[in-house]
Amino acid sequence: MFKSPDPLHQEIQQLGALLGQTIARDKTRDMVEKIEQIRELGKSSRSGEVEAFEPLLQKLEASSDEDLFVFARAFSKFLNLANIAEQEFFNTDEGEKLLASTNDANVFGAGLISKLTGSGIDPVRIRQAIEDLHIDLVLTAHPTEILRRSMIQKYNEINHCLREKPFGTSNPTTTRRLEDLLTQSWYSNEIRSQRPTPVDEAKWGFAVIEQPLWNAVPRFVKGLKNKIHEQLGISLPQSFCPIRFSSWMGGDRDGNPFVTAKATETVLLRARWQAAELFLRDLRLLIDEMSMSKASPELIAATEQAEEPYRYVLKQLRTLLNDSRNELEKRLKTGEWDESLVIKSNAQLLEPLELLYRSLIECNMAPVANGRLLDTLIRARCFGIFLVRLDIRQHSELHAQAIDEITQAIGLGRYLDWNEQQKQEFLKNELKSNRRLLPIDWQPSPETSEVLETLRLLAHQDRECLGIYIISMASEVSDVLAVQLLLKAAGVPFKLPIAPLFETLDDLNHAEQVCADLFACPDYKTYMGEHQYVMVGYSDSAKDAGVLSAAWAQYEAQENLVRLCAQHGIKLTLFHGRGGTIGRGGGPAHSAILSQPPGSLKGGFRVTEQGETIRMKFGTTKVAQKSLALYADAILEALLMPPPQPKPEWRQIMRQLSAKACQHYRSYVRDNKDFVRYFRQATPEQELAQLPLGSRPSKRKKDDSIESLRAIPWIFAWAQNRLVLPAWLGAAQAIKELDAEGEGQTIQEMTRQWPFFSSRLSMLEMVLTKADITISAIYEKHLVEASLHDIGAALRKQYQADLDFLLNFSGRDSLMHDAPWNLASIRRRASYLAPLHMMQIVLLKRYRAVPEMDNQHILTQAMMITIAGIAAGVRNTG
């Protein structure tokens, strides 16, 4: 059995001891002893059934609200500290060697560049793949993120402390700093008292760029170029920068009434202000260093023979950035500005920096050119003066409603009553027409007014600050043409890419036909300019059909779209709407990328990075650098050594598995009329909707159907009670049924030879390991009315049958045999998670008895802390 390395175990123990000392100073030693008693009860409870938890539960039920609040804080903080220690350990040489020895590709990159050396692949092809490498990471807000930004910053500082000494050791300086940070953390409110606004969420995203990513991106790009040059002999140009960042924070208005045109404008302005501030910081350092007088004729001519030509250019650029920052700040504070003083194009930043770079190279000062100046050039290419490219997302229903109001206003009847052919005919005719679409004296509804205000705002933006326009729940050609028409009507002067988001099972199956019909529209094909973005939804498709059926629908949809676009000579960029958890398409990035259909990455790789996964992947400079390298390695490997095309018999098996898994999943989730009631009682879903978490409401519509519930709270709530149902229900049962029908040998072959299928099974093993049916049974016992207990009993029986089958099918004694470090991590957290779960049960009982509490009430605060603590302990939960 894989055990935690001694240095990691010692580090976690030392952090726990310092936390205990901090609590003792605030709450007395007696409180620390109570916490230790609860920890011991949690540890002993892990060896038994439901009854084994009773001593722990009874002790917590006898505790006051105030004590529960302290207990919740203590266990939640410890789990966050354990996460930090783990993260830092596996960034040490010892940790990396340990991961390499486990052959766990989910965590440890395979070292692609080394594999390419002597691989026999045409060097021209390798170079082309590298030069075409394009990674677009889209930062999104997390509706279940609870921690304040200041608390996250303190945790990041603890990361830095652990990095300053040999792991598992202590020294007085580091210990004093850790005591300082843990004291700050303990005496600070870690939980928001108010729901964040979209602007608050955007500030959080900008902070991730300001701190780790600002330093990580140049190091990643330089490191990749150096490795490619040293091992493959390929020299890449100075302009090489394969990474971009986009954002949904302040642009994702689907179901979020708080993302208004005004909020979007504020976020765009703040992003530009932040970019100016960051580049000014770079320029201060460059001006200090660039004292050289030797320059190229080009630079001398551009600076009127200044004595210090490099400083001359940099100071001019500093003045431009300073003026820009000041005017942006004035606009944010007063609404007034002199726009002529604001930088408008990224070329204004890049051109002077490139002029300096060329001169330094020409004058034999390459070390200077490739030092801090190249870092700034890379940042200018990656982030630029707009910092991130803001995507706009809106639900298809809002666009259809806007067109409906227009057709009624101009006397053509109700657009919503027309069939698809009639809608398309109207939209195509209007796209060809030069007449004004919007009536002059027309008063649209507030919803339609907001849609139009957003589009008018886009019309006044620079194209460089925007990403793409995404249509949620797109299902027909008219959904896309409606957006094209509205963009035209609002006077948007540039061609903003429109991306349909296919997210239900039916929509994924229909995606190829929709796009084929779109490409048959001459006006649309001209508009898109032979480059189509398509977003693949993981969350809603999994909620709709179960994780296995959704995964196969996503795979086939991508295959079909790749083939269709190749036939039409269209570049296809697939945009993956993944979340952190397996149930939302998340999981280890390396294996996820390598399991994509062959050819699906040729148009670039675009994926959402959300909330907690942003912190996990990009929370520190070193982790961010490694995460970016992992993405690059995986994408290049998929391009140059693509996975095999699935055999016809594999496809047939997958279609059968998909149908069986979907039917089995829906038989529980949809066919049982009491299932929603059970879900709402057995999980903290209702309380999540009331707590001040993300800015977006937890439902799209105000009804009690599963369809109305957003996928994130749906999955997050199941993770809280540890049934983790959306990530496994239906999958193993389908495999079991086909195995019984004699297809086991083919399925075993698929597991060995097909990355798509093997990654599905690996992730299934992970969620089954993280699930805990004993804990879920205790939630049910104390929170669910007796008449609904049969539902939980059936689910737990299904889980156990799935677990037994997978163990037998794999011929192993335990799950996650290939990821022992991950298994050890899960087990290490168990004795700290158990008390948090029991606290949450007690708190839910008390909260539900008196539900009308404000966010400052100690019960509400304690419950939010248990939610955050469980999420930290289980990880990739939402």
ABEGO torsion letter per residue (X at the ends): XBBBBAAAAAAAAAAAAAAAAAAAAAAEAAAAAAAAAAAAAAAAAAABBAAAAAAAAAAAAABBAAAAAAAAAAAAAAAAAAAAAAAAAAABAAAAAAAAAAGBAAABBAGAAAAABGAGBBAAAAAAAAAABBBBBBBBBBAABABBAAAAAAAAAAAAAAAABBBGBBBAAAAAAAAAAAAAAAABBABBABBBBAAAAAAAAAAAAABAAAAAAAAAAAAAAAAAAAAAGBBBBAABBABBBBBABGABABGBAABBAAAAAAAAAAAAAAAAAAAAAAAAAAAAABABABBBAAAAAAAGGBABAAAAAAAAAAAAAAAAAAAAAAAAAAGBBBAAABBABAAAAAAAAAAAAAAAAAAGAAAAAABAAAAAAAAAAAAEAAGBBBBBBBBAAAAAAAAAAAAAAAGAEBAAABBAAAAAAAAAAAAABABBABBAABBBBAAAAAAAAAAAAAAABBAAABBBBBBBGBABAAAAAAAAAAAAAAGBABBBBBBBBBABAAAAAAAAAAAAAAAABAAAAAAAGGBBBBBBBAAAAAAAAEAAAAAAAAAAAAAAAAAAAAAAGBBBBBBBBBBABAAAGBEBAAAAAAABBBGAAAAEBBBBBBEAAAAAAAABAAAAAAAAAAAAAAAAAAAABBBBBBBAAAAAAAAAAAAAAAAAAAAAAAABAAAAAAAAAABAAAAAAABBBBABBABABBBABAAABBAAAAAAAAAAAGAGAAAABGAAAAAAAAAAAGAAAAAAAAAAABAAAAAAAAAAAAAAAABBAAAAAAAAAAABBAAAAAAAAAAAAAAAAAAAAAAAAAGBABBGAABAAAAAAAAAAAAAAAAAAAAAAAAAAAAAABABBBAABAAAAAAAAAAAAAAAAAEGAX
